[in-house]
Amino acid sequence: MSDLPTYKDLEVVKNEYLERDYNINIEVPEFNCVCPKTGLPDFANIKISYIPDKNIVELKSLKLYMVGFRNLGIYHEHVTNRILNDLVKILSPKKISVIGDFHPRGGVKTAVTAEWEK
């Protein structure tokens, strides 16, 4: 997994509304990666929900970060947790969850939820 996208690929924007907590919900419905066992493509809807602190994620950089997984062999559980870890590292949000809702393949459907809170 040496070519894995990292938090360094993500950019942030200053949160101008520090006086209130609010939710940011992002969906990436065309996410894809590759099964590390079979080499077949895996497709998912990645759902990100967070309460920002000082920064918010810049969406174009997030899109390019997500595209970086396209040809990588990675398990559903690992990619979901990796996305969470990278967002926590770059944003340090008050609270965040990432759901990897993977499409069925071979009769198996997977949904992985990873959460973090300050």
FIMI-571179 format. One line per 4 residues: number of its first residue (from 1); their letters; for each residue x, y, z of N, C-alpha, C. Coordinates in Angstrom, 1 decimal. Atoms other than C-alpha are relative to their C-alpha. Layout:
<atoms>
NUM> a> X/Y/Z/X/Y/Z/X/Y/Z; ...
</atoms>
This chain:
<atoms>
1> msdl> 0.8/-1.2/0.0/0.0/0.0/0.0/0.9/1.3/0.0; -0.9/-1.1/0.0/2.9/2.4/-0.7/-0.5/1.2/-0.7; 0.5/-1.1/0.7/1.0/4.6/-3.1/-1.4/0.5/0.6; 1.3/-0.4/-0.6/-1.9/5.1/-0.7/-0.1/1.5/0.2
5> ptyk> 0.2/-1.4/-0.3/-3.3/8.6/-0.5/0.2/0.3/1.5; -0.2/-0.3/-1.4/-2.4/10.4/2.7/-0.7/1.3/0.4; 0.6/-1.2/-0.5/-3.7/13.3/4.8/0.7/1.2/-0.7; -0.7/-1.1/0.7/-1.0/15.4/3.0/-0.6/0.4/-1.3
9> dlev> 0.7/-0.3/1.2/-3.2/15.2/-0.1/-1.2/0.9/0.2; 1.2/-0.7/-0.4/-6.0/17.0/1.7/0.3/1.5/0.3; -0.1/-1.4/-0.4/-6.4/20.8/2.0/-1.1/0.4/0.9; 1.1/-0.5/-0.9/-8.3/22.7/4.6/-0.3/1.5/-0.2
13> vkne> 0.5/-1.4/0.0/-10.3/25.9/4.8/-0.3/0.4/1.4; 0.3/-0.5/-1.3/-10.6/28.0/7.9/-1.5/0.0/0.3; 1.4/0.0/-0.5/-13.9/27.4/9.8/-0.3/1.4/0.5; 0.3/-1.3/-0.4/-15.4/30.9/10.0/-1.2/0.1/1.0
17> yler> 1.1/0.0/-0.9/-18.2/29.8/12.4/0.3/-0.8/1.3; -0.5/0.7/-1.2/-16.3/28.7/15.5/-1.0/0.1/1.2; 0.9/-0.3/-1.2/-19.1/30.1/17.8/-1.1/-1.1/0.1; 1.0/1.0/-0.1/-21.4/27.2/16.9/0.4/-1.4/-0.6
21> dyni> -0.2/1.3/0.6/-21.4/23.5/16.3/-1.0/-0.2/-1.1; 0.9/0.3/1.1/-22.8/22.4/13.0/0.6/-1.2/-0.7; -0.4/1.2/0.7/-22.7/19.2/10.9/0.3/0.3/-1.4; -0.3/0.0/1.4/-21.0/18.8/7.6/-0.2/-1.5/-0.5
25> niev> 0.2/1.3/0.5/-22.2/15.8/5.6/0.4/-0.1/-1.5; -0.5/0.1/1.3/-20.4/14.7/2.5/-0.2/-1.5/-0.5; 0.1/1.4/0.6/-21.1/11.7/0.2/0.9/-0.1/-1.3; -0.8/0.3/1.2/-18.8/10.2/-2.4/-0.6/-1.3/-0.6
29> pefn> 0.8/1.2/0.5/-21.2/7.9/-4.3/0.7/-0.9/-1.0; -0.7/0.7/1.0/-18.7/6.8/-6.9/1.4/-0.5/0.4; -1.3/0.4/-0.5/-15.8/5.7/-4.7/0.3/-1.4/-0.5; -0.4/1.4/0.3/-13.9/2.7/-5.9/1.4/-0.3/0.4
33> cvcp> -1.3/0.6/-0.3/-10.9/0.6/-5.0/0.1/-1.4/-0.6; -0.1/1.4/0.6/-9.7/-2.9/-5.8/0.1/-1.0/1.2; -0.1/1.1/-1.0/-10.1/-6.1/-3.8/1.4/-0.6/-0.1; -1.4/0.4/0.0/-6.6/-7.1/-2.7/0.1/-1.5/-0.2
37> ktgl> -0.1/1.5/0.2/-7.5/-10.9/-3.0/-0.2/-0.3/-1.5; 0.4/0.4/1.4/-9.1/-11.0/-6.5/0.4/1.0/-1.0; -0.3/-1.1/1.0/-8.1/-7.7/-8.1/-1.2/0.6/-0.7; 1.2/-0.6/0.6/-11.7/-7.0/-9.0/-0.4/1.3/0.7
41> pdfa> 0.3/-1.3/-0.6/-13.1/-3.5/-8.5/-1.1/-0.1/1.1; 1.0/-0.2/-1.0/-15.0/-2.6/-5.4/-0.6/1.4/-0.1; 0.7/-1.3/0.1/-17.6/0.2/-5.5/-0.7/0.3/1.3; 0.6/-0.4/-1.3/-18.9/2.2/-2.5/-0.6/1.4/0.0
45> niki> 0.4/-1.3/-0.3/-20.7/5.2/-1.3/0.7/0.3/1.4; -0.7/-0.4/-1.3/-18.4/6.8/1.3/-0.8/1.2/0.5; 0.8/-1.1/-0.6/-20.4/9.0/3.7/0.9/0.5/1.2; -0.8/-0.7/-1.0/-18.5/11.5/5.9/-0.9/1.0/0.7
49> syip> 0.7/-1.0/-0.8/-20.2/13.4/8.7/0.8/0.5/1.1; -0.8/-0.5/-1.1/-18.4/15.7/11.0/-0.4/1.4/0.5; 0.2/-1.3/-0.6/-18.6/18.6/13.4/1.4/0.7/0.0; -1.3/-0.6/0.1/-15.7/20.9/12.5/0.5/0.8/1.3
53> dkni> -0.5/-0.9/-1.0/-13.4/22.7/14.9/0.6/1.2/-0.7; -0.6/-1.2/0.6/-10.9/25.2/13.4/0.0/-0.1/-1.5; -0.1/0.1/1.5/-10.9/23.8/9.8/-1.1/-0.9/-0.5; 0.9/0.9/0.8/-13.1/22.2/7.2/0.8/-0.5/-1.2
57> velk> -0.7/0.6/1.2/-12.0/20.0/4.3/-0.4/0.7/-1.3; 0.2/-0.6/1.3/-11.6/21.6/0.9/-0.5/-1.1/-0.9; 0.6/1.1/0.7/-13.8/19.5/-1.4/0.7/-0.5/-1.2; -0.8/0.5/1.2/-11.7/19.4/-4.6/1.1/-0.9/0.5
61> slkl> -1.1/0.8/-0.5/-8.8/18.1/-2.6/-0.5/-1.4/0.5; 0.6/1.3/-0.5/-11.1/15.5/-1.0/-0.3/-0.9/-1.2; 0.3/0.8/1.2/-12.3/14.4/-4.4/1.2/-0.6/-0.6; -1.3/0.5/0.6/-8.7/14.0/-5.7/0.6/-1.1/0.9
65> ymvg> -0.4/1.0/-1.0/-7.8/12.1/-2.5/-0.7/-1.3/-0.2; 0.9/1.2/0.2/-10.7/9.7/-3.0/0.4/-0.7/-1.3; -0.4/0.6/1.2/-9.7/9.1/-6.6/1.3/-0.8/0.1; -1.3/0.6/-0.2/-6.3/8.1/-5.4/-0.1/-1.5/0.5
69> frnl> 0.2/1.4/-0.4/-7.8/4.8/-4.1/-0.4/-0.9/-1.1; 0.6/0.7/1.1/-9.1/3.8/-7.5/0.7/-1.3/-0.4; -0.7/1.2/0.5/-6.4/1.3/-8.4/0.7/-0.7/1.1; -0.7/0.6/-1.1/-5.3/0.3/-4.9/-0.8/-1.2/0.5
73> giyh> 0.6/1.2/-0.6/-5.9/-3.2/-3.5/0.0/0.3/1.5; 0.1/-0.3/-1.4/-7.3/-2.5/0.0/-1.3/-0.5/0.5; 1.2/0.5/-0.6/-9.9/-4.1/2.3/-0.9/1.1/0.4; 1.1/-1.0/-0.4/-13.2/-2.3/3.0/0.3/0.6/1.4
77> ehvt> -0.2/-0.4/-1.4/-12.4/-2.1/6.7/1.2/1.0/0.1; -1.2/-0.8/-0.1/-8.9/-0.7/6.1/-0.2/1.4/-0.7; 0.1/-1.3/0.7/-9.9/2.0/3.5/-0.9/0.9/0.8; 0.9/-0.8/-0.8/-12.8/3.2/5.8/0.8/0.7/1.1
81> nril> -0.8/-0.6/-1.2/-10.5/3.6/8.8/1.1/0.9/-0.5; -1.1/-0.9/0.5/-7.7/5.1/6.7/-0.5/1.4/-0.3; 0.6/-1.3/0.3/-10.0/7.8/5.4/-0.3/0.8/1.3; 0.2/-0.6/-1.3/-11.1/8.5/9.0/1.3/0.5/0.6
85> ndlv> -1.3/-0.4/-0.6/-7.5/8.6/10.3/0.5/1.3/-0.7; -0.5/-1.1/0.8/-6.5/11.0/7.5/-0.8/1.3/0.3; 0.8/-1.2/-0.3/-9.4/13.4/8.1/0.2/0.5/1.4; -0.3/-0.4/-1.4/-8.8/13.4/11.9/1.3/0.7/0.0
89> kils> -1.3/-0.6/0.0/-5.2/14.2/11.3/0.1/1.4/-0.6; 0.0/-1.3/0.7/-5.8/17.1/8.9/-1.0/1.0/0.6; 1.1/-0.9/-0.5/-9.0/18.5/10.5/-0.1/0.2/1.5; 0.2/0.0/-1.4/-8.9/17.6/14.2/-1.4/0.4/0.4
93> pkki> 1.4/-0.4/-0.2/-12.7/17.8/14.2/-0.5/-0.3/1.4; 0.6/0.3/-1.3/-14.9/17.8/17.3/-0.5/-1.4/0.0; 0.6/1.3/0.1/-16.6/14.6/16.1/0.0/-0.3/-1.5; 0.1/0.4/1.4/-16.5/12.6/12.9/-0.3/-1.5/-0.2
97> svig> 0.2/1.4/0.4/-17.8/9.4/11.3/0.2/-0.2/-1.5; -0.1/0.4/1.4/-17.0/7.7/8.0/-0.6/-1.3/-0.1; 0.7/1.3/0.3/-19.2/5.0/6.6/0.4/-0.4/-1.4; -0.2/0.6/1.3/-18.0/2.8/3.7/-1.1/-0.9/-0.3
101> dfhp> 1.2/0.9/0.4/-21.2/1.4/2.2/0.3/-0.6/-1.3; -0.5/0.7/1.2/-19.8/-1.1/-0.3/-1.2/-0.7/-0.7; 1.0/0.7/0.8/-21.9/-2.5/-3.1/0.2/-1.5/0.1; -0.1/1.4/-0.1/-22.7/-6.2/-3.1/0.9/-0.6/-1.1
105> rggv> -0.8/0.8/1.0/-20.2/-8.5/-4.9/0.1/-1.4/0.5; -0.1/1.4/-0.4/-20.3/-12.2/-4.9/-1.0/-0.4/1.1; 1.0/0.3/-1.0/-23.4/-12.2/-2.7/0.2/0.6/1.3; -0.3/-0.6/-1.3/-21.8/-10.2/0.1/0.0/1.5/-0.1
109> ktav> 0.0/-1.5/-0.2/-22.5/-6.6/1.1/0.6/0.4/1.3; -0.7/-0.5/-1.2/-20.3/-4.7/3.5/-0.3/1.5/0.3; 0.0/-1.4/-0.4/-20.9/-1.5/5.4/0.9/0.1/1.3; -1.0/-0.2/-1.1/-18.1/-0.2/7.7/-0.2/1.4/0.5
113> taew> 0.1/-1.3/-0.6/-18.6/2.6/10.2/1.2/0.2/0.9; -1.1/-0.3/-0.9/-15.6/4.2/11.8/-0.2/1.4/0.6; 0.4/-1.2/-0.7/-16.0/7.0/14.4/1.2/0.5/0.9; -1.0/-0.6/-0.9/-13.8/9.4/16.4/-0.6/1.3/0.6
117> ek> 0.5/-1.2/-0.7/-14.5/12.1/18.9/1.0/0.5/1.0; -0.9/-0.6/-0.9/-12.4/14.6/20.9/-0.4/-0.3/1.4
</atoms>
